[in-house]
C-alpha cells in the first residue's frame, strides 16, 4: 500500500490532483475557524469551555458535520449540509414532479439543469438556516440559555441590530455558496466527490478533540477500549459497504450493418447497503423534531407531556428512543431504495439492448426477479444501518456522559467516513491501474 501511495505522488497529473484537493481542504478548514462579523469569538470559546459543545442538544450533530464551525458561527458555519439537504429534496422531487423526471432522463444536459436547481435551493436553504441560527444565538438558545453571561452576538456595539444580523446572515449564506463552489472544484479538478470529501474533513477534524475528551474524563482503559471497538466497527462497515449481489446479464449477438455487436457477459451489482447513509440522515432528522419543538416551551416548569417526551423520546439512552430510531432507519431504507432503483426501468433497458438474465425471460419476469432479489438484500442492509447508527446511544449509556451522545466514533459519522474513504481510494486506484501501477486494495 505504501508503494501505491508513492506511485500516486510520482505520477505528475495525479500528484497535482492530490495537492489541489489538500489545498482546497486547507481553505475549507480556514473558513471554518474564521469568525463572522459581529460574533464575539472570545465569548464563544468561554461558553464552550464552560458547558462543552455536546450540551447543545439538537445542534450537536449539525455541529459535528460542520467540523465545530456551527457553534462558533464562523463564515463556513453551515458547512455542506444545505447542499446535501437540497440534493436529497431534488432527488425525492424527481419521483413526484414529471418535469424533473424528464430532465433526469435527458442525460448530461438534464443533469446540468438539475444541478443548477440544486444550487439555487442550496442558497435558499442557506438563508433560512443562517437566519434561524443567528436568531438562536441572539436569544441565547444556541447553547440552551446556559451562556447568557457570554453573549455570542453582543448588543449595544453602536451598530444597529438589524444591520448586524443582516450582515451575519449574508456572510453565512455566502459561506455556504463558497463551500459549494469548493466542493465542485474538488470534483472537477481534484480527487473524489468534492461534497463527500468536505464532510469527511469536517468529521475527521473532530476526532482528536473527542478522543482526548474520552481519555480525560474516562481514563486510559476506556480510551483504548473505545479505540478497539472503533476498529471493529470500521472493519464491519467496510465489509458491508463492499458487499454486493451480482446479477449475471448476457447480451445476445446482433448484426448492425456489417459488424457484429453483443455476445458479452456482465452483471448488475446490487449493493447490500443500496441506500447509503441517506436513511440515517432522514431518521435522525425526524427524531430531532420533538427535541426542537421542546425548545419553544418553558424549560423551567415542564408539564407531564413535555417531561415524558424529554425522558422517553428525546433522551438518547431511553429504550423507546433507540427503538424508534432503529425502526425509522429500516423504514427509510426500504423507502429510499424503492424510489432510487426501478426494476421495471432496468429490465426495459436490458430488453432494449438485447440483454437478459440467464434463466429469466426478458421484460416483466426480469423486473419481478430483480425486485425479489432487491427486497431480500435490503433487509440485512437496513438492519446493518440501524445497528451501526444506534451504537452511539449505547456508548452514551456505557460512558454515562452527555459529552458522547454524538461523538464521531459511531453511527452516521463512521458510515460517512468509511464510505467516502473507500470511494476516494477506489478512484485513485482506477487512475493508478490506467498507468499499470498496483492499486491500494490489492
C-alpha positions as CSV (number, residue, x, y, z in Angstrom):
1,X,0.0,0.0,0.0
2,X,2.9,2.3,0.8
3,X,4.3,1.7,-2.7
4,X,0.9,2.7,-4.1
5,X,1.0,6.0,-2.3
6,X,4.5,6.6,-3.6
7,X,3.3,5.7,-7.1
8,X,0.4,8.2,-6.8
9,X,2.8,11.0,-6.0
10,X,5.2,10.0,-8.7
11,X,2.5,10.5,-11.3
12,X,2.5,14.2,-12.2
13,X,-1.1,14.7,-13.0
14,X,-2.3,12.5,-10.1
15,X,0.1,14.3,-7.8
16,X,-1.3,17.6,-9.0
17,X,-4.9,16.5,-8.2
18,X,-4.0,15.3,-4.8
19,X,-2.2,18.5,-3.8
20,X,-5.1,20.5,-5.3
21,X,-7.5,18.6,-3.1
22,X,-5.3,19.1,0.0
23,X,-5.2,22.9,-0.7
24,X,-9.0,23.2,-1.0
25,X,-9.4,21.3,2.3
26,X,-7.0,23.7,3.9
27,X,-9.0,26.7,2.6
28,X,-12.2,25.0,3.9
29,X,-10.8,24.5,7.4
30,X,-9.6,28.0,7.5
31,X,-13.1,29.3,6.7
32,X,-14.5,27.0,9.4
33,X,-12.4,28.8,12.0
34,X,-12.8,32.3,10.7
35,X,-15.4,34.2,12.9
36,X,-18.3,36.0,11.2
37,X,-18.5,39.8,11.6
38,X,-20.5,40.7,14.8
39,X,-19.8,37.5,16.6
40,X,-17.8,37.5,19.8
41,X,-15.3,34.7,19.3
42,X,-13.9,35.1,22.8
43,X,-17.4,34.6,24.3
44,X,-18.0,31.5,22.2
45,X,-14.8,29.9,23.4
46,X,-15.6,30.8,27.0
47,X,-19.1,29.2,26.6
48,X,-17.7,26.1,25.0
49,X,-15.1,25.8,27.8
50,X,-17.8,26.2,30.4
51,X,-20.5,23.8,29.2
52,X,-18.9,21.8,26.4
53,X,-20.0,21.5,22.8
54,X,-22.1,18.3,23.4
55,X,-24.5,20.0,25.7
56,X,-26.2,22.0,22.9
57,X,-28.8,19.3,22.3
58,X,-30.4,19.3,18.8
59,X,-27.5,21.2,17.2
60,X,-24.8,18.8,18.3
61,X,-25.0,16.5,15.3
62,X,-25.1,19.5,12.9
63,X,-22.0,20.9,14.6
64,X,-20.3,17.6,14.1
65,X,-21.0,17.7,10.4
66,X,-19.6,21.3,10.2
67,X,-16.4,20.4,12.0
68,X,-17.2,22.5,15.0
69,X,-17.9,25.6,12.9
70,X,-21.6,25.9,13.6
71,X,-21.5,26.7,17.3
72,X,-18.8,29.3,16.6
73,X,-21.0,31.0,13.9
74,X,-17.9,31.1,11.6
75,X,-18.0,32.0,7.9
76,X,-18.5,28.3,6.9
77,X,-20.8,27.6,9.9
78,X,-23.5,25.9,7.8
79,X,-20.9,23.7,6.1
80,X,-22.1,21.4,3.4
81,X,-25.4,20.4,5.0
82,X,-27.6,22.9,3.0
83,X,-26.3,21.4,-0.3
84,X,-26.8,17.8,1.0
85,X,-30.4,18.7,2.1
86,X,-31.1,20.4,-1.3
87,X,-29.7,17.3,-3.2
88,X,-31.9,15.0,-1.2
89,X,-35.0,17.2,-1.7
90,X,-34.4,17.4,-5.5
91,X,-33.8,13.6,-5.6
92,X,-37.1,13.0,-3.9
93,X,-39.0,15.5,-6.0
94,X,-37.7,13.8,-9.2
95,X,-40.1,11.0,-8.4
96,X,-43.0,13.4,-7.8
97,X,-42.5,16.1,-10.5
98,X,-42.6,14.8,-14.1
99,X,-40.5,17.7,-15.4
100,X,-37.6,16.7,-13.1
101,X,-38.0,13.1,-14.1
102,X,-37.8,14.1,-17.8
103,X,-34.7,16.2,-17.1
104,X,-33.0,13.2,-15.4
105,X,-33.6,11.1,-18.5
106,X,-32.1,13.7,-20.8
107,X,-28.6,12.8,-19.9
108,X,-25.8,15.3,-19.2
109,X,-27.8,18.4,-20.3
110,X,-30.7,17.5,-18.0
111,X,-28.4,16.7,-15.1
112,X,-26.7,20.1,-15.5
113,X,-30.2,21.7,-15.2
114,X,-31.0,19.7,-12.0
115,X,-27.6,20.7,-10.6
116,X,-28.4,24.4,-11.2
117,X,-31.7,23.9,-9.4
118,X,-29.8,22.3,-6.5
119,X,-27.5,25.3,-6.3
120,X,-30.5,27.7,-6.1
121,X,-32.2,25.6,-3.5
122,X,-28.9,25.4,-1.5
123,X,-28.7,29.2,-1.3
124,X,-32.4,29.4,-0.3
125,X,-31.8,26.9,2.5
126,X,-28.7,28.7,3.5
127,X,-30.6,31.9,4.0
128,X,-33.3,30.1,6.1
129,X,-30.8,28.1,8.2
130,X,-28.4,31.0,8.8
131,X,-31.4,33.2,9.9
132,X,-32.5,30.5,12.3
133,X,-29.1,30.0,13.8
134,X,-28.5,33.7,14.2
135,X,-31.8,34.1,15.9
136,X,-31.0,31.3,18.3
137,X,-27.6,32.8,19.0
138,X,-29.2,36.2,19.6
139,X,-31.7,34.8,22.1
140,X,-29.2,32.6,23.8
141,X,-30.9,29.3,22.8
142,X,-27.9,28.3,20.7
143,X,-26.4,27.0,23.9
144,X,-29.7,26.2,25.6
145,X,-29.6,29.5,27.6
146,X,-26.6,28.2,29.5
147,X,-24.3,31.0,28.4
148,X,-26.3,34.2,28.9
149,X,-23.3,35.7,30.7
150,X,-21.3,35.3,27.5
151,X,-23.4,36.9,24.7
152,X,-22.5,35.4,21.3
153,X,-23.8,38.4,19.4
154,X,-23.3,41.3,21.8
155,X,-25.8,44.2,21.8
156,X,-25.0,47.9,22.2
157,X,-22.0,48.0,19.9
158,X,-23.0,51.2,18.2
159,X,-24.2,49.4,15.1
160,X,-27.9,48.9,14.6
161,X,-29.0,45.4,15.5
162,X,-30.8,44.8,12.2
163,X,-27.6,45.7,10.3
164,X,-25.5,43.3,12.4
165,X,-28.0,40.4,11.9
166,X,-28.3,41.1,8.2
167,X,-24.5,41.1,7.7
168,X,-24.3,37.8,9.7
169,X,-27.0,36.1,7.6
170,X,-25.4,37.3,4.3
171,X,-21.9,36.2,5.5
172,X,-23.0,32.7,6.4
173,X,-25.1,32.3,3.2
174,X,-22.2,33.5,1.1
175,X,-20.0,31.0,3.0
176,X,-22.4,28.2,2.0
177,X,-22.0,29.3,-1.6
178,X,-18.3,29.2,-1.3
179,X,-18.3,25.8,0.3
180,X,-20.5,24.5,-2.6
181,X,-18.0,26.0,-5.1
182,X,-15.0,24.4,-3.3
183,X,-16.7,21.0,-3.4
184,X,-17.4,21.3,-7.1
185,X,-13.7,22.3,-7.6
186,X,-12.6,19.1,-5.9
187,X,-15.0,17.1,-8.1
188,X,-13.8,18.7,-11.3
189,X,-10.1,19.1,-10.7
190,X,-9.3,17.1,-7.6
191,X,-9.7,13.5,-6.3
192,X,-13.1,12.1,-5.2
193,X,-16.5,13.6,-4.8
194,X,-16.0,17.1,-3.5
195,X,-19.0,17.4,-1.2
196,X,-18.2,14.0,0.3
197,X,-14.6,14.9,0.9
198,X,-15.6,18.1,2.6
199,X,-18.0,16.4,5.0
200,X,-15.3,13.8,5.6
201,X,-12.9,16.5,6.5
202,X,-15.4,18.1,8.9
203,X,-16.0,14.9,10.8
204,X,-12.3,14.0,10.9
205,X,-11.4,17.4,12.3
206,X,-13.4,16.5,15.5
207,X,-11.7,13.1,16.1
208,X,-8.6,14.4,18.1
209,X,-10.6,16.6,20.5
210,X,-13.3,14.0,21.0
211,X,-10.7,11.2,21.6
212,X,-8.9,13.4,24.1
213,X,-12.1,14.2,25.9
214,X,-12.7,10.4,26.4
215,X,-9.2,10.0,27.8
216,X,-9.6,13.0,30.1
217,X,-13.0,12.1,31.5
218,X,-13.0,8.3,31.4
219,X,-9.3,7.3,31.7
220,X,-6.9,5.4,29.6
221,X,-8.5,2.0,29.8
222,X,-11.9,3.1,28.4
223,X,-10.0,5.2,25.8
224,X,-8.2,2.1,24.4
225,X,-11.4,0.0,24.7
226,X,-13.2,2.6,22.6
227,X,-10.4,2.6,20.0
228,X,-10.7,-1.3,19.9
229,X,-14.5,-1.1,19.4
230,X,-14.0,1.6,16.7
231,X,-11.6,-0.7,14.8
232,X,-14.2,-3.5,14.9
233,X,-17.0,-1.1,13.7
234,X,-14.9,0.3,10.9
235,X,-14.0,-3.3,9.8
236,X,-17.6,-4.4,9.8
237,X,-18.7,-1.2,8.0
238,X,-16.0,-1.7,5.3
239,X,-17.1,-5.3,4.8
240,X,-20.8,-4.5,4.4
241,X,-20.2,-1.4,2.2
242,X,-18.2,-3.6,-0.2
243,X,-20.7,-6.4,-0.2
244,X,-22.9,-6.8,-3.3
245,X,-25.1,-9.3,-5.1
246,X,-24.1,-9.6,-8.7
247,X,-26.9,-10.5,-11.1
248,X,-25.4,-12.0,-14.3
249,X,-26.5,-10.5,-17.6
250,X,-25.9,-11.9,-21.0
251,X,-26.2,-9.8,-24.2
252,X,-27.3,-11.5,-27.4
253,X,-25.3,-11.1,-30.6
254,X,-26.7,-8.5,-33.0
255,X,-25.7,-7.7,-36.6
256,X,-25.7,-3.9,-37.2
257,X,-24.6,-3.1,-40.7
258,X,-21.6,-5.2,-41.4
259,X,-20.4,-5.5,-37.8
260,X,-21.4,-7.9,-35.0
261,X,-22.3,-6.4,-31.6
262,X,-23.1,-8.0,-28.3
263,X,-22.4,-11.6,-27.2
264,X,-20.8,-10.3,-23.9
265,X,-21.4,-11.2,-20.3
266,X,-21.6,-8.7,-17.5
267,X,-23.5,-8.3,-14.2
268,X,-25.7,-5.8,-12.3
269,X,-24.1,-5.0,-8.9
270,X,-26.8,-4.7,-6.2
271,X,-25.2,-3.5,-3.0
272,X,-26.3,-4.7,0.3
273,X,-26.4,-1.1,1.5
274,X,-28.1,0.2,-1.6
275,X,-29.4,3.3,0.2
276,X,-26.1,4.6,1.6
277,X,-26.3,6.9,4.6
278,X,-29.5,8.7,3.5
279,X,-31.9,6.7,5.7
280,X,-29.8,7.6,8.8
281,X,-30.0,11.3,7.9
282,X,-33.7,11.1,7.4
283,X,-34.3,9.1,10.6
284,X,-32.1,11.4,12.8
285,X,-33.7,14.5,11.3
286,X,-37.2,13.2,12.2
287,X,-36.1,12.1,15.7
288,X,-34.7,15.6,16.4
289,X,-38.1,17.3,15.7
290,X,-39.5,16.6,19.2
291,X,-36.4,18.0,20.8
292,X,-36.6,21.0,18.6
293,X,-40.2,21.5,19.5
294,X,-39.4,21.4,23.2
295,X,-37.2,24.5,22.7
296,X,-40.3,26.6,22.3
297,X,-41.8,25.6,25.7
298,X,-41.0,26.7,29.2
299,X,-37.9,24.7,30.3
300,X,-38.1,25.8,33.9
301,X,-41.6,24.3,34.6
302,X,-42.2,21.4,32.2
303,X,-45.6,19.7,32.1
304,X,-46.2,16.0,32.3
305,X,-46.4,15.5,28.5
306,X,-43.3,17.6,28.0
307,X,-41.4,15.7,30.7
308,X,-42.5,12.3,29.2
309,X,-41.3,13.3,25.7
310,X,-38.0,14.5,27.2
311,X,-37.4,11.3,29.2
312,X,-38.6,8.8,26.6
313,X,-38.3,10.2,23.1
314,X,-35.5,12.8,23.4
315,X,-33.3,11.1,25.9
316,X,-30.8,9.0,23.7
317,X,-30.4,6.4,26.5
318,X,-34.2,5.7,26.5
319,X,-35.2,2.3,25.1
320,X,-38.1,4.0,23.3
321,X,-35.7,6.5,21.7
322,X,-33.4,3.7,20.4
323,X,-36.4,1.6,19.2
324,X,-38.0,4.5,17.3
325,X,-34.6,5.5,15.7
326,X,-34.0,1.8,14.7
327,X,-37.4,1.4,13.1
328,X,-37.2,4.8,11.3
329,X,-33.9,3.8,9.7
330,X,-35.4,0.5,8.5
331,X,-38.5,2.2,7.0
332,X,-36.4,4.9,5.2
333,X,-34.0,2.3,3.9
334,X,-36.8,0.5,2.1
335,X,-38.4,3.8,1.0
336,X,-35.3,5.2,-0.4
337,X,-34.3,2.1,-2.3
338,X,-37.8,1.9,-3.8
339,X,-37.5,5.4,-5.3
340,X,-33.9,5.2,-6.4
341,X,-33.8,1.7,-8.1
342,X,-36.6,0.9,-10.5
343,X,-36.5,-2.8,-11.5
344,X,-39.0,-2.2,-14.3
345,X,-36.9,0.5,-15.9
346,X,-33.7,-1.6,-15.6
347,X,-35.5,-4.6,-17.2
348,X,-36.8,-2.5,-20.0
349,X,-33.3,-1.1,-20.7
350,X,-31.9,-4.6,-20.8
351,X,-34.6,-5.8,-23.1
352,X,-34.0,-2.8,-25.4
353,X,-30.3,-3.6,-25.9
354,X,-30.8,-7.4,-26.1
355,X,-29.8,-8.2,-22.6
356,X,-31.3,-10.9,-20.3
357,X,-30.6,-12.7,-17.1
358,X,-29.8,-16.4,-17.8
359,X,-32.9,-18.5,-17.0
360,X,-35.2,-15.5,-16.7
361,X,-37.5,-14.2,-19.5
362,X,-36.9,-10.6,-20.5
363,X,-39.5,-7.9,-19.6
364,X,-41.8,-8.3,-16.6
365,X,-40.3,-11.6,-15.3
366,X,-36.9,-9.9,-15.2
367,X,-38.3,-6.9,-13.3
368,X,-40.0,-9.3,-10.8
369,X,-36.8,-11.2,-10.3
370,X,-34.8,-8.0,-9.7
371,X,-37.5,-6.8,-7.3
372,X,-37.3,-10.1,-5.4
373,X,-33.5,-10.0,-5.1
374,X,-33.6,-6.4,-4.0
375,X,-36.2,-6.9,-1.4
376,X,-34.2,-9.8,0.1
377,X,-30.8,-8.0,0.3
378,X,-32.4,-4.7,1.5
379,X,-33.3,-6.3,4.9
380,X,-29.8,-7.1,6.0
381,X,-28.7,-3.7,4.7
382,X,-31.4,-1.9,6.7
383,X,-30.5,-3.9,9.9
384,X,-26.9,-3.1,9.4
385,X,-27.6,0.6,9.1
386,X,-29.8,0.5,12.2
387,X,-27.3,-1.3,14.3
388,X,-24.4,0.9,13.4
389,X,-26.5,4.1,13.9
390,X,-27.6,3.2,17.4
391,X,-24.1,2.4,18.5
392,X,-23.5,6.0,19.9
393,X,-26.6,5.5,22.1
394,X,-25.0,2.5,23.7
395,X,-21.8,4.4,24.1
396,X,-23.8,7.1,25.7
397,X,-25.2,4.6,28.3
398,X,-21.9,2.9,28.8
399,X,-19.8,6.1,29.3
400,X,-22.7,7.7,31.2
401,X,-21.9,11.2,29.9
402,X,-23.8,13.6,27.6
403,X,-20.4,14.5,26.1
404,X,-20.5,11.4,23.9
405,X,-24.1,11.5,22.6
406,X,-22.9,12.2,19.0
407,X,-19.2,11.6,19.2
408,X,-17.7,10.8,15.9
409,X,-16.8,7.2,16.6
410,X,-20.0,5.5,15.6
411,X,-23.3,5.8,13.7
412,X,-23.6,8.3,10.8
413,X,-20.0,9.6,11.2
414,X,-18.4,6.2,10.7
415,X,-20.7,5.4,7.8
416,X,-19.8,8.6,6.0
417,X,-16.1,8.4,6.7
418,X,-15.7,4.8,5.6
419,X,-17.9,5.3,2.6
420,X,-16.1,8.4,1.4
421,X,-12.7,6.9,2.2
422,X,-13.5,3.8,0.1
423,X,-14.8,5.7,-2.9
424,X,-11.8,8.1,-2.9
425,X,-9.3,5.2,-2.7
426,X,-11.1,3.4,-5.5
427,X,-10.9,6.5,-7.7
428,X,-7.2,6.9,-7.0
429,X,-6.7,3.1,-7.7
430,X,-8.5,3.3,-11.0
431,X,-6.2,6.1,-12.2
432,X,-3.2,4.0,-11.0
433,X,-4.5,1.0,-12.9
434,X,-4.6,3.0,-16.1
435,X,-0.9,3.6,-15.7
436,X,-0.1,-0.1,-14.8
437,X,0.6,0.6,-11.2
438,X,-0.5,-1.7,-8.4
439,X,-3.6,-0.3,-6.6
440,X,-4.4,0.3,-2.9
441,X,-6.9,-2.5,-2.5
442,X,-4.8,-5.4,-3.9
